[in-house]
Amino acid sequence: MSDARLRRVQKEIKDCAKDKTSNISIDMIDESPFHLIGAFPGPPDTPYEGGYYEIDIVIPDAYPFQPVKMKFITKVYHPNVSSASGAICLDILKDAWSPVLTLKSTLISLQSLLCEPVPNDPQDAEVAKHYLADRNSFNATAKHWAQAYAQAPAHKKKNEPGKVATDAELAGLSEENVVGFTDMGFSRDQVISILKKLNYRGNNVNPQSYNAVLEELLK
């Protein structure tokens, strides 16, 4: 265990705690300075606004000459984050890492990634397809996930009860399109899975893709 690594990590944790303006936090897990939880609020004017996102951080033995390992603990609907594992596709966590980067600056970069997805270099290909096919539908789904998993408030009119997102909405799909196939006798879970797989959204909803969905359902 490197004393230099320990001193650097301890200093970074302390410096982050002193910074009251960035809204970035870093805390130890089980008193270990090499396994941490970072957190930040969802950036304003994005579907993630109002949410609170936690990041699992593992400090490698060769830090800071080797990049930290980070993944989202909080589920997030984003082209560069795995919907299943929270794995992140970001260059500074791989070959673009530099020893001058810090835990806080890396977390800020993750926060910025929520503002500017890179769908052409995705971690989650299905989410990237959704982003490219129908941006409004993508934004609505990302907002549903922020409300469901990141504690973002549901924006509702006065005296109107909060609306819980359906499984179709959480998958970024039109309820009408889902019902169109479930009314034929196919199970809802099967329909949602195949519509996601075939990116049956926006401009991709057409007679050709309709037939492709039916072929998959009938297999």
C-alpha positions as MATLAB code, in Angstrom:
seq = 'MSDARLRRVQKEIKDCAKDKTSNISIDMIDESPFHLIGAFPGPPDTPYEGGYYEIDIVIPDAYPFQPVKMKFITKVYHPNVSSASGAICLDILKDAWSPVLTLKSTLISLQSLLCEPVPNDPQDAEVAKHYLADRNSFNATAKHWAQAYAQAPAHKKKNEPGKVATDAELAGLSEENVVGFTDMGFSRDQVISILKKLNYRGNNVNPQSYNAVLEELLK';
ca = [
       0.000    0.000    0.000;
       1.591    3.225   -1.118;
       1.867    5.999    1.460;
       1.895    8.530   -1.398;
      -1.349    7.103   -2.771;
      -2.946    7.217    0.680;
      -1.873   10.828    1.287;
      -3.140   11.909   -2.121;
      -6.549   10.271   -1.692;
      -6.957   11.629    1.845;
      -6.104   15.131    0.611;
      -8.587   14.860   -2.257;
     -11.368   13.750    0.087;
     -10.564   16.605    2.470;
     -10.370   19.215   -0.313;
     -13.702   18.067   -1.729;
     -15.332   18.334    1.702;
     -14.090   21.926    2.000;
     -15.541   22.886   -1.396;
     -19.119   23.981   -0.762;
     -19.763   25.316   -4.275;
     -19.386   22.273   -6.533;
     -22.041   20.130   -4.784;
     -19.729   17.149   -5.292;
     -19.306   14.791   -2.343;
     -16.885   11.928   -1.702;
     -17.261    9.550    1.245;
     -15.457    6.423    2.356;
     -17.068    2.986    2.422;
     -16.353    1.076    5.638;
     -13.569    3.524    6.525;
     -11.564    2.499    3.461;
      -9.866    5.385    1.645;
      -9.604    3.239   -1.479;
     -13.278    2.347   -1.881;
     -15.442    5.440   -2.002;
     -18.852    6.768   -2.965;
     -19.014    9.972   -4.967;
     -22.228   11.871   -5.554;
     -23.542   14.894   -7.428;
     -26.871   16.439   -8.404;
     -28.265   16.038  -11.899;
     -27.339   19.065  -14.028;
     -30.010   21.731  -14.601;
     -31.893   21.949  -17.898;
     -31.416   18.226  -18.530;
     -33.745   15.250  -17.980;
     -31.592   14.411  -14.949;
     -32.303   17.692  -13.144;
     -33.470   17.210   -9.564;
     -31.944   13.751   -9.315;
     -29.078   12.719   -7.050;
     -26.501   10.370   -8.539;
     -24.129    8.127   -6.587;
     -20.926    6.701   -8.064;
     -18.920    3.707   -6.876;
     -15.193    4.592   -6.852;
     -12.310    2.135   -6.544;
      -8.768    3.510   -6.262;
      -6.243    1.266   -8.055;
      -2.823    0.451   -6.605;
      -1.039    2.643   -9.149;
      -3.224    5.736   -8.599;
      -2.798    8.492   -9.753;
      -0.819    7.001  -12.630;
      -3.646    4.569  -13.354;
      -7.268    5.751  -13.821;
      -9.787    5.345  -11.046;
     -12.561    2.807  -11.576;
     -16.013    4.384  -11.489;
     -19.528    3.169  -12.171;
     -22.971    4.542  -11.454;
     -24.715    3.099   -8.406;
     -27.842    5.073   -9.231;
     -29.624    3.767  -12.306;
     -29.493    6.310  -15.130;
     -30.893    6.279  -18.674;
     -28.004    7.527  -20.785;
     -26.198    6.316  -23.948;
     -22.805    6.250  -22.226;
     -23.910    4.422  -19.067;
     -24.978    0.784  -18.912;
     -28.617    0.511  -17.854;
     -27.816   -2.863  -16.282;
     -24.430   -2.463  -14.557;
     -23.776    1.284  -14.323;
     -20.556    0.902  -16.327;
     -19.421    4.173  -17.919;
     -17.932    4.906  -21.324;
     -15.760    8.002  -20.832;
     -12.283    8.545  -22.262;
     -10.711    9.893  -19.063;
     -11.588    6.653  -17.291;
      -9.539    4.817  -19.898;
      -6.758    5.959  -22.243;
      -7.241    9.720  -21.742;
      -6.587    9.556  -17.992;
      -3.928   11.899  -16.624;
      -2.366   12.020  -13.124;
      -3.339   15.688  -12.921;
      -7.009   14.675  -12.805;
      -8.597   14.324   -9.382;
     -11.556   12.427   -8.014;
     -13.586   15.635   -7.897;
     -12.695   16.727  -11.434;
     -13.547   13.251  -12.714;
     -16.937   13.349  -10.988;
     -17.534   16.783  -12.538;
     -16.758   15.233  -15.928;
     -19.385   12.563  -15.262;
     -21.866   15.284  -14.383;
     -21.003   17.029  -17.653;
     -21.499   13.743  -19.518;
     -25.138   13.834  -18.433;
     -25.414   17.191  -20.210;
     -23.750   16.043  -23.421;
     -24.243   12.373  -24.302;
     -21.986   10.821  -26.945;
     -24.341    8.366  -28.693;
     -21.806    7.430  -31.372;
     -19.536    5.887  -28.725;
     -22.133    4.265  -26.472;
     -21.940    2.031  -23.435;
     -25.605    1.103  -23.881;
     -26.406    0.613  -27.563;
     -30.185    0.374  -27.079;
     -30.320    3.677  -25.223;
     -28.105    5.282  -27.868;
     -30.494    4.132  -30.604;
     -33.391    5.655  -28.681;
     -31.481    8.945  -28.292;
     -30.786    9.125  -32.018;
     -34.251    8.002  -33.121;
     -36.478   10.229  -30.984;
     -34.900   12.846  -28.728;
     -38.171   13.961  -27.103;
     -39.078   10.389  -26.225;
     -35.544    9.793  -24.920;
     -35.731   12.882  -22.696;
     -39.080   11.754  -21.294;
     -37.694    8.308  -20.492;
     -34.540    9.729  -18.887;
     -36.763   11.955  -16.746;
     -38.913    8.970  -15.720;
     -35.739    7.153  -14.629;
     -34.559   10.218  -12.693;
     -37.867   10.237  -10.824;
     -37.940    6.472  -10.302;
     -34.321    5.906   -9.282;
     -32.605    9.241   -8.502;
     -35.234   10.894   -6.288;
     -36.015   13.608   -8.827;
     -39.356   15.277   -8.075;
     -42.243   14.596  -10.412;
     -43.381   17.910  -11.866;
     -47.127   18.033  -11.547;
     -49.856   20.618  -11.517;
     -51.307   21.806   -8.252;
     -53.714   19.298   -6.674;
     -52.825   16.736   -9.357;
     -51.529   13.438   -7.947;
     -48.101   12.324   -9.080;
     -48.141    9.951  -12.047;
     -46.109    6.769  -11.742;
     -44.278    5.857  -14.932;
     -45.390    2.647  -16.609;
     -43.024   -0.129  -17.622;
     -43.463    1.025  -21.231;
     -42.477    4.602  -20.355;
     -39.424    3.415  -18.417;
     -38.427    1.514  -21.552;
     -38.910    4.622  -23.713;
     -41.845    3.128  -25.586;
     -45.285    4.345  -26.546;
     -48.052    2.693  -24.528;
     -50.165    2.692  -27.680;
     -47.521    0.702  -29.565;
     -47.152   -1.799  -26.720;
     -50.910   -2.332  -26.443;
     -51.136   -2.782  -30.205;
     -49.142   -6.014  -29.846;
     -50.391   -7.201  -26.444;
     -53.946   -7.046  -27.815;
     -52.843   -9.756  -30.249;
     -52.186  -12.064  -27.295;
     -48.448  -11.548  -26.827;
     -47.170  -11.056  -23.278;
     -46.392   -7.516  -22.201;
     -42.853   -8.348  -21.052;
     -42.101  -10.032  -24.383;
     -43.497   -7.099  -26.380;
     -41.533   -4.504  -24.409;
     -38.313   -6.510  -24.697;
     -38.608   -6.863  -28.476;
     -39.728   -3.275  -29.105;
     -36.666   -2.072  -27.174;
     -34.399   -4.462  -29.048;
     -35.703   -3.281  -32.439;
     -35.841    0.403  -31.388;
     -39.547    0.625  -32.273;
     -39.813    4.358  -31.609;
     -40.341    7.649  -33.429;
     -39.544    7.471  -37.130;
     -38.710    3.781  -36.755;
     -42.412    2.988  -36.340;
     -43.398    2.025  -39.896;
     -44.876   -0.967  -41.778;
     -41.463   -2.557  -42.301;
     -40.458   -2.412  -38.635;
     -43.975   -3.506  -37.638;
     -43.510   -6.691  -39.647;
     -40.047   -7.191  -38.104;
     -41.576   -6.985  -34.615;
     -44.225   -9.549  -35.527;
     -41.585  -11.903  -36.877;
     -39.646  -11.669  -33.608;
     -42.789  -12.189  -31.517;
     -43.752  -15.263  -33.498;
     -40.379  -16.999  -33.149;
];
